[in-house]
Amino acid sequence: MARREPSEGGKKRKSSAAKKTPAAKKTPAAKKTPAAKKPPAAKKPPAAKKPPAAKKPPAAKKPPAAKKPPAAKKPPAAKKPPAAKKPPAAKKVPAAGGWGELAFPLVTLPGAPMRRRAYGVVDVEGRVVHEPAWSLVGPFGDGLAAFREGERTGWIDRAGAVAIPARFALGHRFREGRAVARAETRGPFGAIDPTGRWAVEPAYDVLEGPHEGVFVARQGALWGLVDVDGRVVVPPTFDRIYPWSEGHAVVERGGRCGLIDTRGRLVLPTEWSSLFDVTGGLLGCELDDGLGYLDLRGEVALRGPFHGIGPFREGLARVAVEGRWGYVRRDGSWLVEPSLGDVTPSYRDEPHPGDFQGGLAVWAPPDLEPWERRHGYLDRDGRRVTDAVFRAARRVVDGRACVSTDDGFGYVGADGALAIPPRYKAAADFSQGRARVTVDDAVGGGKVGFVDPDGAWVAEPRYDDAGDFEGGVARVKRDGAWALLGLDGRERTAPRFFQVGQVAEGLAPFAAEGPDPEADARELARVNAALEQALAAGLGATARPFLRLAAAPIDGARLDQDGWWDAERAALGPGHLTASKLGGTPYLPRGAELPRGADGAPLALLAQLDLGAWPALEGFPARGLLQVFVAAGEEPWGLDPDDLASGRGARVVYHPEVDPSPAAPPPDARRALPGFVLRRVAALTATRRVAPASPYAHDFERVAPARARRLLEDERVRQGYFALAEAEGHKLGGYPAFTQDDPRAGREYRQFDTLLLQLDSEGDLLQWGDAGVACFFVDGARLAAGDVSHALYTWDCG
């Protein structure tokens, strides 16, 4: 049974099963039809915005001078982890009240076992260039790839040999012969050359690039430019330098914007309220009377009553006037006057699908809400080559544009005509003449394959996951592992990798993963140490004994079949009427009748426990027969949400003495029980256990000292404590488990301080709605006297 964590703040959690039943405190209600979702508000035409701010790394210390790296032909061998230590012998923590001892420490790591992952390099033909030896390998650039060895970074060459030893705290990918790096974790950034020497001395809080021979650099709060040899091109004088576009970058100083080029020249002075990226030699700007475009001399190239503008692509720009969109040429003439609606972009569309690319742009009719929109395509002559029939339409890539209709995903060609009919469950843009598509499979999920521009299968849909083609290969996953797929649809290797990284320069990093018993042992020792502290801090004193109940279903004794009582009797023998069991024919003294519910119908036996046959529990009768009856039929199976202790639909019965010759049970006790929570008759056995306080119980925060609770904030330690607490499952006595809340948190039920019996959901034997749990509580003082006539009955689920 899966572990359930207690709810926090009174919030209810849901389990993964499909069926949902009422919570224990509420009357079961009919399921409501979900309310229709309110469609999102219509998007306004985008206002002019400034480019996004560059990210800031943490402040840094100056690192020591770099030492000359030793020559290395082979990568270092993977370090052999220390041998796993044998778990210490179990200690004994005294439990409260003299109830025996709590076995400790844990001998099995709680939660998922630790895994060991190492990275190597594979080429596009599937040949392993270097076996896994490092904790991480990045993509190649300029013939080198960064790798991690412990907490340090170095670089390997294409043959897998170490070119720059791992002596840096952080290192990025090589571009234009340089890689941004830092020597210490909080040190400043610089840039190294392929030999590992500093080309740009580490002196910057941020270093981005290079781009066309220059880095964007920040010192303190100000930004400037430095070239790849460390020479300052522009001193740090700007408040912001935005990303490059066509060899230019927007800069900001004192709240005003300007433009610089890669040589550091101030192409436009910082006197504009807002500037946009340069595209097609023009850049958007904010003018006194609206939005417009400037040329690189700072002269207004185009102005109009524009409330929204897009970049110039293929000589045309998408602009908005009074909420309607149109297309304008560079000379200011209209290709399409403002008459179109806004276009809903796909999450992956960059540039915007409404901008021209590959000779087409997406258009939408005006005055429609986003959820009502349909899309079509315009050509560069302004003709609507495709009607607005697509739910979504993307930009043209490799001569094809992905579209969707109510029938699925397909593709149109560069002329706007349908090239591949909509027939896929999902689809991606074309890349290197191949498109990744998903089709439904037999179990209702999806399988991924690849098609060519005509829609013919290059690789049949048999993969669980895949990436797009890059460098002549695509990453594909089947049977739980990754492989490389060629453009011809043949796998370069059988699926064998745990992970495959970005393909660049004909190479890709890959990861192999497997069990790590040494790490398991280290983690188990850490968890045990924290648990020992929590027990010593007070949780050990809460330990309480209980009987763990195990159910063994009896073959042929299904309660929805006639004759189940014969199968029960044959399996349990002559004493079957007084045996410990779930369901079955109940023991009845001579002259007694079955307990009945408020409607007068006889109740069904849920559980019967022969206390004298099991280890004794202090506070519980040492002998006699304990029985629990609940209402048969449909849920809530005797639960009374208005009064959990009313007994109107459930009864707990205790027989101090058992008649050695009981009467044969009445026919009512052997009738079929449609809808009953219990499916089969099962024999019960018991094992004495000891466990500390349950995190599910309403008073856990009161009985668990603050120091112990702080230790349990660690997730792995928390999982370990759940293992010690053994709150779930079938049990007699001890501490309870809930899927929602403990109903005894209110004063109304505070007197029910003792868990009498807990029955958890278990496979096809017993199911409380959506994998829930049922508990029966009594007053401990009355239980010691053998009085169980007044019991609280509750069950809940997700």
QUINOR-V230524 format. One record per backbone hydrogen bond with DSSP energy under -1.0 kcal/mol. CO is the residue of the C=O (numbers start at 0). NH is the residue of the N-H. If there is no record, write none. Layout:
# QUINOR-V230524
CO&NH  CO&NH
This chain:
# QUINOR-V230524
7&10  22&25  60&187  90&103  92&101  94&97  95&98  97&99  99&94  101&92  103&90  113&515  115&513  117&511  118&132  118&133  119&509  120&128  120&129  121&507  122&125  126&122  129&120  133&118  135&147  140&143  143&140  144&155  145&137  146&153  147&134  148&151  151&148  152&166  152&167  153&146  154&162  154&163  155&144  156&159  160&156  163&154  164&166  167&152  169&181  174&177  177&174  178&191  179&171  180&189  181&168  181&169  183&186  185&60  188&202  188&203  189&180  190&198  190&199  191&178  192&195  196&192  199&190  203&188  205&217  207&215  210&213  212&227  213&210  214&225  215&207  216&223  217&204  217&205  218&221  221&218  222&236  222&237  223&216  224&232  224&233  225&214  226&229  230&226  233&224  234&236  237&222  239&251  244&247  247&244  248&259  249&241  250&257  251&238  251&239  252&255  255&252  256&270  256&271  257&250  258&266  258&267  259&248  260&263  264&260  264&266  267&258  268&270  271&256  273&285  278&281  281&278  282&293  283&275  284&291  286&289  289&286  291&284  292&300  292&301  293&282  294&297  298&294  301&292  303&305  305&290  307&319  312&315  315&312  316&327  317&309  318&325  319&306  320&323  323&320  324&338  324&339  325&318  326&334  326&335  327&316  328&331  332&328  335&326  339&324  345&348  351&354  352&361  356&359  359&356  360&377  362&375  363&340  368&371  374&388  374&389  375&362  376&385  377&360  378&381  382&378  382&384  386&388  389&374  391&403  396&399  399&396  400&411  401&393  402&409  403&390  403&391  404&407  407&404  408&422  408&423  409&402  410&418  410&419  411&400  412&415  416&412  419&410  423&408  425&437  430&433  433&430  434&450  435&427  436&448  437&424  437&425  438&446  440&443  446&438  447&461  447&462  448&436  449&457  449&458  450&434  451&454  455&451  458&449  459&461  462&447  464&476  469&472  472&469  473&484  474&466  475&482  476&463  476&464  477&480  480&477  481&495  481&496  482&475  483&491  484&473  485&488  489&485  496&481  498&510  503&506  505&123  506&503  507&121  508&500  509&119  510&497  510&498  511&117  513&115  515&519  516&520  517&521  518&522  519&523  520&524  521&525  522&526  523&527  524&528  525&529  526&530  527&531  528&532  529&533  530&534  531&535  532&536  533&538  534&537  534&539  538&541  539&542  543&690  545&688  546&731  547&686  549&684  551&682  553&556  556&680  557&560  558&672  560&563  562&566  563&567  564&568  565&569  566&570  567&571  568&572  572&575  574&577  579&683  580&607  581&681  587&662  588&591  594&602  596&599  600&596  603&629  605&582  606&627  607&580  608&610  608&625  609&612  610&613  616&619  623&610  624&654  625&608  626&652  627&605  627&606  628&650  629&603  633&636  635&638  642&645  643&792  647&597  648&630  650&628  652&626  654&624  665&668  666&669  672&675  676&766  678&558  680&553  681&581  682&551  684&549  686&547  688&545  690&543  693&696  696&699  698&702  699&703  704&708  705&709  706&710  707&711  709&712  710&713  713&717  714&718  715&719  716&720  717&721  718&722  719&723  720&724  721&725  729&548  730&757  731&546  741&744  745&748  746&749  748&751  750&752  753&777  756&775  757&730  758&773  761&764  761&765  764&678  765&761  766&768  767&771  768&770  769&797  771&760  772&795  773&758  774&793  775&755  775&756  776&791  777&753  778&782  779&783  781&786  782&785  791&776  793&774  795&772
